Amino acid sequence: MSTAMTAAVIGASGIGKHHAKWLHALGCEVAGFAGSGNASVAATGQMLHEQLGIQARGYTDVETMLAEVKPDLVSICSPPAMHHAHFLAAAAHGCHVMCEKPLAWDEAKSPERLLEEAAEMAAYGGGRIAGAVNTQYVAAVAPYLELCRQVGSHPGLPVSFFMQMDSRDTQKRYGRVWIDLASHPLSVLMEFCGPGRILPGSAQVAVGEQQTVARFDYEPHSGPVCAAEIVVRAGQTEKLVRRFGINGILADYEGRNDEAGIFRTWLSIEGREACSDDLMYLSLSRFVQAARGETPRPLATLSDGYMNQAMQLALLQAANGTSIRSEQQ
């Protein structure tokens, strides 16, 4: 009898198809997926079969899918406004859950209510159930430190942090650019420094139509205060700038195929390159290992996701709320 874990994906036509691909590659049986309507479900089912060799039942109702498929683990890749409801549904069925970032976001809800929803998700499961947020760039920190060693750089304890993340997305503007992208730099900062907080009064945040720049002091629970700068940009038509590092030692990163045609993550410092497995693959791999009891925690836990979202909202509020209003104009 097969011991493969059964997986389901809520929202498998966008980022969710990559979740389905890697779950399948990791030995899970992707047995079901949920979509928004009959036409999209049919198209997604055909795509999963033809491109990835996945035979999964498609549903337009999440509860029906959970009841019939009975998945061991669920990837939530639906629009952020649906994350909380879909999470509660999966939790009620006792599933291990991987949620795309941010944990909770809905422009119709107050920041306080969004944090309540994120906190409810972070409290899920205890030690028996694996709960994760897909802030996969956390997996780039270890290869970065190894590449620093190879080029003879020794950054030491982080006292400054920089990360820039560009996107070609032309649909998101103002505060939505920040909400869509900033989870990743904040997660990398937390991985370098450990859990902590933004020092009160230190944040300076400038929100433009396609770019947000945030500067603030981050105080970890242990270690020195770190001066952080995060730049996120959307609608970029030239070569994307994707760069991060600590103490002035910056690495550029990109995803591309290796000589065997396998998609990998490539980092470069001072002209020297190193590659690692695809970051999303690493994130989902740790999630599956945690669900199987092979490792004590996923790459980024739901508690990490809550702390991340609290900082994300605090920094957006530091821009005097103009970003949220501008997006709705």
Secondary structure by P-SEA (a helix, b strand, c coil): cccbbbbbbcccccaaaaaaaaaaaacccccccccccaaaaaaaaaaaaaccccbbbbbccaaaaaaaccccbbbbcccccaaaaaaaaaaaaccbbbbcccccccccccaaaaaaaaaaaaacccccbbbbcccccccaaaaaaaaaaaaccccccccbbbbbbbbccccccaaaaaaacaaaaaaaaaaaccccccccccbbbbbcccbbbbbbbbbcccccccbbbbbbbcccccccccccccccbbbbbbbbbccccbbbbbbbcccbbbbcccaaaaaaaaaaaaaacccccccccaaaaaaaaaaaaaaaaaacaaaaaaaac
